[in-house]
Structure formats: structure tokens, C-alpha cells
Amino acid sequence: MAIASRSHPARLGTGVAARGAAGGRRHGIPGMIAPAMPTSPSLIDHYRAFARYNERFNRQLYDVVAELGDDERSRDLGAFFGSVDRTLHHILQADRIWLSRFRTAGFDFPALEEAELEYGVQGLAPGSTPAFDTLRRERVALDQVIVAWIEDLDDEVLGATLRYTNMAGTTREHALWIAISHLFNHQTHHRGQVTTLLKQLGRDVGVTDFLVFALG
């Protein structure tokens, strides 16, 4: 495994990114996800908190989506991927693709060894979207994998070089931490689209702020 020179700061300071709009119906917010985070957290501390936020907010989101009928979940409401179920499927598929790149890049990631990932995908537009119960079960399983996988990381591997070929056939090479940050940012981006679609369908997912989840 090639180790690149450190291309990220050892510490990120005290700021923690937040996403979403607080307000509306407050669903039950789980306990603190970053109770012992140091004043100046490392990247791994951030990823650990984001992985837990991802897992818990996905549970909250899917609970609301479960209230919809199949016709509502599959209705094209004009989002980039059209509907609630197609957008959720896209997030799941993209997560699996990125994790497969990490899994096959020569890193030692035991948590990914038995995970259900996707290899050789040529496009991200979902074809046949799984039934909601299947999608939900697969989301829960993958979120548990992500939480466990973060514990496989260390500062050395975050600075290591990730090499892969994207779906356009372009070979890319950059520090692993950039791709991990993209993974979590991508989830947040498309979950925001889902919350808008749910609002159009008369459902309120409640508080989405990372800060609220982190502090309990």
C-alpha cells in the first residue's frame, strides 16, 4: 500500500459541520453521539461522529418513509432521481460503490470483508428499485458496516493514496480521507433531497441538524 505524504491537517479545530434545518415536529432524538469528543478532534473523531449520525438519522428518516404508501414512495416528484425510493436507493448504491473501492485498494479493512458491496457498476441511475422492506434492511446492515469500518481507520491510512477507476473510465488518485469525506457529504446531500420530497408528501422528518444529534 502506497503511503502518501500527509495531505490533511492533524487537527480540524473546534468547528463541526451541521446540516439540515431544525424545527418542525421533533422526532425522538437519540442520546449524544459525540459525548467524549475532544476539543480539537482528529479526522477519525469526525468520521466516527458522522457515521453514528448517518446511522441514527437514517433510522429516523426510514421510519417516516415507512408511513408512505408504495405509490407515494415511487412517485416522481421532480428530484434528481425522481422519487423517494429511487433517491434512497441511489444513496445506498453509492455508499456500496465507495466502500468497494476502499475494500479493493489494498487497505486492511476487516469490517468490509463480508459486507455486501457493489463492484464494476457502470452507472448510478437506479434501474429496478428494491421493495422498501428490502431497501430498509440493506440500509440498516450497511450503516452498521460503516460504523464498524471507521474503527479500522488510523491516521496513517487516512493519508494513504487511494487509486481507482471511476464510472467514466478515468483513473483517479488522491488521499483516502478526501473520498471518505465525500462519502459522508454525498449522503447528507441526497438525504436533504429526500426530506424535501417528504415535505411535498405531507410528512415532516423532524430535526436534521448534526449538532442536535451530536449533543443529544
FENNORJO-V627105 format. One record per backbone hydrogen bond with DSSP energy under -1.0 kcal/mol. NH is the residue of the N-H (numbers start at 1). CO is the residue of the C=O. E is the energy in kcal/mol with one decimal. If there is no record, write none. Layout:
NH:CO:E
NH:CO:E
This chain:
12:41:-1.6
33:213:-1.0
34:214:-1.4
37:34:-1.2
46:42:-1.9
47:43:-2.9
48:44:-2.6
49:45:-2.0
50:46:-2.8
51:47:-2.6
52:48:-1.7
53:49:-2.4
54:50:-2.9
55:51:-2.2
56:52:-2.6
57:53:-3.1
58:54:-2.1
59:55:-1.5
60:56:-1.9
61:57:-3.0
62:58:-3.0
63:59:-1.8
64:60:-1.3
65:61:-2.4
66:62:-2.1
67:64:-1.5
68:65:-1.6
73:69:-2.4
74:70:-1.8
77:82:-2.5
79:82:-1.2
82:79:-1.3
83:81:-1.8
85:73:-2.5
87:83:-1.8
88:84:-2.4
89:85:-2.1
90:86:-2.1
91:87:-2.0
92:88:-2.1
93:89:-2.8
94:90:-2.9
95:91:-2.3
96:92:-2.1
97:93:-2.2
98:94:-2.5
99:95:-2.4
100:96:-2.0
101:97:-1.8
102:98:-2.1
103:99:-2.5
104:100:-1.7
109:107:-1.1
112:109:-1.9
113:110:-1.4
117:115:-1.0
135:131:-2.7
136:132:-3.0
137:133:-2.1
138:134:-2.5
139:135:-2.0
140:136:-2.3
141:137:-2.1
142:138:-2.3
143:139:-2.5
144:140:-1.7
145:141:-1.6
146:142:-2.5
147:143:-2.1
148:144:-2.0
149:145:-2.9
150:146:-1.8
152:149:-2.1
153:150:-1.4
158:154:-1.9
159:155:-1.2
161:2:-1.4
162:174:-3.5
164:172:-1.8
166:170:-2.8
169:166:-1.9
172:164:-3.2
174:162:-1.9
176:160:-2.5
177:158:-2.0
180:176:-2.0
181:177:-2.3
182:178:-2.0
183:179:-2.3
184:180:-1.8
185:181:-2.3
186:182:-3.0
187:183:-1.6
188:184:-1.9
189:185:-2.4
190:186:-2.1
191:187:-2.4
192:188:-1.9
193:189:-1.0
194:190:-1.9
195:191:-2.4
196:192:-1.5
197:193:-2.2
198:194:-2.6
199:195:-1.8
200:196:-1.9
201:197:-1.2
202:199:-1.5
203:198:-3.1
213:209:-1.6
214:210:-3.1
215:211:-2.1
216:212:-1.2
